[in-house]
Amino acid sequence: MGLTKKALKRLEIKGDKKPYDFKEAKTIAVFCNAVWCTQSTLMIKSLLKLGYPANKIKWYRGGLESWLGLNMSFVKGVSEK
C-alpha cells in the first residue's frame, strides 16, 4: 500500500481517487516546529484542496517550540501500529 493510501486510511477517508469521501474523516491536529514554520499551513491548504472538512482540522499556531516553552508534555517516539 502506498504512502498516500496509508495516510487516507488512517484518517478514515474513503475512496481510491478524487473526490474522496470525508463523511467519516477524523478530526486532526496540525502544528509546526514553531511560529516561523510554514509546513503546517501548507499541509492545511493541501488538505482543504483535497476536500478535507475545515471543521475537522485544528491548528496549533504556536508550534512545538511554543508548546514546550509552556512546559506542556511531549512524548517522543510513539507510533501507531
C-alpha positions in Angstrom: 0.0 0.0 0.0 1.4 3.4 -1.0 2.1 6.2 1.5 -0.9 8.3 0.3 -3.3 5.3 0.6 -2.0 4.6 4.1 -2.5 8.2 5.2 -6.0 8.3 3.8 -6.9 5.0 5.5 -5.5 6.3 8.9 -7.6 9.4 8.6 -10.7 7.2 7.7 -11.1 8.8 4.3 -12.9 6.6 1.8 -12.2 6.3 -1.9 -9.3 5.5 -4.2 -9.3 8.7 -6.1 -10.8 12.2 -6.1 -13.5 13.1 -5.0 -12.8 11.4 -1.7 -15.5 10.6 0.9 -14.8 12.6 4.0 -18.0 11.7 5.9 -16.1 9.6 8.5 -12.8 11.6 8.4 -11.1 12.0 11.7 -10.5 15.4 13.4 -6.8 16.1 13.2 -4.4 18.5 15.0 -1.8 20.2 12.8 1.2 22.0 14.2 4.7 23.1 13.1 8.1 23.4 14.6 7.5 27.0 15.7 5.6 30.2 14.8 8.0 30.9 12.0 7.4 27.5 10.3 5.1 27.3 7.3 4.8 23.5 6.9 1.5 23.2 8.8 -0.2 26.0 6.8 0.9 24.3 3.6 -0.5 21.0 4.9 -3.8 22.6 5.8 -4.1 24.2 2.3 -3.3 20.8 0.7 -5.9 19.1 2.8 -8.6 21.7 2.0 -7.8 21.4 -1.7 -8.5 17.6 -1.4 -11.8 18.4 0.2 -11.0 17.7 3.9 -13.6 19.3 6.0 -12.3 22.5 7.5 -14.2 21.9 10.8 -12.1 18.7 11.3 -8.8 20.5 11.1 -7.4 22.0 14.4 -4.3 24.2 14.1 -1.9 24.9 17.0 -0.3 28.0 15.7 2.5 28.3 18.2 4.1 25.0 17.1 6.1 22.6 19.1 8.6 25.3 20.3 5.8 27.2 22.0 4.2 24.0 23.3 7.5 23.0 25.0 8.1 26.6 26.2 4.8 26.3 28.2 6.2 23.1 29.8 3.4 21.0 28.1 4.1 17.3 27.9 5.6 15.7 24.8 6.2 12.0 24.2 9.0 11.2 21.7 9.0 8.0 19.6 5.4 7.0 19.9 3.9 5.5 16.8 0.7 3.8 15.7 0.7 0.2 14.8 
